Amino acid sequence: MKPIIICTFYRTAHDSQGTQIEELDLSLSKLGNKINTHNVIITGDFNLPNINWENHHVTANSGYSTVAANKLLSLVEEHGLIQHVNEPTRKQGNANNILDLVFTNRPGLIKKLNVVDGIADHNTIIIDVNISPKRKHRPKRNNFIRNKADHLNIQKSLDDFTHEYFSLNQNMTVNDKWNLVSKKSSTL
């Protein structure tokens, strides 16, 4: 399984020159080859309703930055990203806008995507990701069965060791004492 990198992004609506998109591009560039060898998911509020995601075309809506929108489309193309949201994430009056986006670097990475009513002025995007965790196999451990233990012999060994331990030179270092206890406990 490939490692996963998850990024979140927020572009303020007043970033008309696309400076924040440039910062995102710089961050993605710092990933280097990881963008090809890892699963990458980028989510966030991009505040660019003037992008038609079906044909990757910027419309000239008044009040929205075509500069920032074109920079985002260039970033998507440069890094080989796929945008998955195709229904409005913010409804205001008659306007239904796709502002909140989900990008991946692999087409099959998103198994399922739902846009549901949110608790604020934006809807919530819920995604199911098509990856499974890598499970580590636990090393086999010894299971000791208490009722089969030789309790009398263990008690005698501990009593003998207690006398031995306290009769030793008290100038031993803590590490020497620990090693002595550790060695004895492994022989019980």
N, C-alpha and C positions, 0 to 999 in steps of 0.2 A: 504494500500500500504506500502511496506517495504521501509525504507530509502535506499539511494544509496550512495556508496562510489566509487569514481573514482580516480584511481592512474595512474600516468605516470612514465615511467622508461626509462633510457638510460644507456646501458652498453657499455663502451668503448671497442674497439676491442683489446686493449692490456691487458685487465683484464684476463690473462690466468689462474689464480688460482680460478676464480669465486668469488672473494671477494665482488663484487658488487651484485652478486646473493645472497650471504649470507646476505648482508644488506637488500635486498628486503625481504628475508625470515624473518629476524628479525622484519621488519616493519609489515609484515602480521601477525606474531605471536602476536604483540602488539595489534592487533585488537581483539584478544581473541575470544569470542563467536560471535562477530559482523560479522565474516566471514560466520557464519551460519544463522544469523538473518537479515542481510542486503543484498541488491543486490550489488555485487562487480564487478567492471570492471577495468582491468589493461591493459594499452596500452603502447607501446613503441618500441624503436629500441633496440633489444636484441643482434644484431650482432653475431648470432650463426647459420650460414647457414648449419652446419653439423648435424642438427636434422631433422630426417624424422618424420613429425608430423602425418603421417597416422598410423605409427606403434610405435611411441615414441621410436625410436632407434637412437643412435648416430653413425654417420659414421666417420671414421678416415681420414678426409680430411687434407692434410698437411696445416699448417698455422693456423688452427682453434683449439681452446681449447676444448678438449674432457672433461677436468675437469669441466669447466664452463658449458658445455652443459649437462653433467650428473647431476650437481647441480641444473640446471633449471628443468630438468625432475623430480628430487626428490622433488623439491619445488611444482611443479604442482601436483604431486601425493599426497604429504602430506597435501596440502590445498584443495584438491578436485577441482582443476581448470580445465576448458575446454578451449582449444586453438581453435580459430575460423578461422584464416587466412589459406587458402589452395592454394593460388596462389602467384607467385613471387612478392615481393615488391621492389626488386632491380635487374636490369638487367645490367650486365657489361660484354661486349664481348659475349662469348657463355654461360656465367654463369647466371642462373636465380635463385636467392636466396630469401627465405622467411626470412627476417631479422626483419621486423616490425610485431609485434604480438598483438593479442587482446585475453585476457583471461577473463572468467567470472566464477562465482561460481554456475551458474544455466544454464542448457542447453538451455532453451527457452528465455533467456534474450536478445539475439541478434536476432532481427527480420530479418534483411537484412544486408549484408556486401558486399561492392564493393571496388575493388582496381582500382584506376584511375591514369592516368598520374599525376605526381607531378611537382612541380616547381624546385626541386633540383634533386639529383641523386637517390632519393628514390621515389617510388610511394606513393600516398596518400590513406589511408584507410578511407572509409566513412561507418559509421554504423547507422542503425536505431535500437533503443532500444525499447524493448517490455514492456514499463511501461507507466503509465499515471500519471500526477501530481495529488496530492491530493488537491482538491479545497476546500477552506474554504468558508462556507456560510456566507455571510455578514449579520450582525444583522439588523433587520428591523429598519429603521429610520423614524422619524416623518417628513413628508413633509408638510411644512406650505404653505398655499395658501395666497399669499400677498393680492390679491384683496378682500379677505374676512376678513382681519384684521381690527380691530377697531383702525385706525391710530390716531384719536384724543385722545382717551383714553391712548394709548401707549405714545404719545408725552407728555400728561399731567403728566403721571406717571414718565417719565424720567426727566421732569422739576422739579417736586417735589423732586425726589431723588437727583438731582444735588444740589439743595439748602440744603437738609439734609446732603449730603456728605461733602460739603465744610463748613458747620457750625459745624461739629463734631470736637471733640478735635483733633488737629493736631499731638498729641503725639501717635496716634494709630500706631501699627506696620504695615508693608507692608502686612503681612499675614492677619491681622485683616481687613485692607482695602479691600484686595482681596476677603476675605470671604463675606464682606458686598456687594460688587459689584456682586459677583457670585450669592449670595442669591437673590438679587433684579432682576438680569437678568433672573433667572429661574421662576419668578412670572409674568413676562410681558406677 
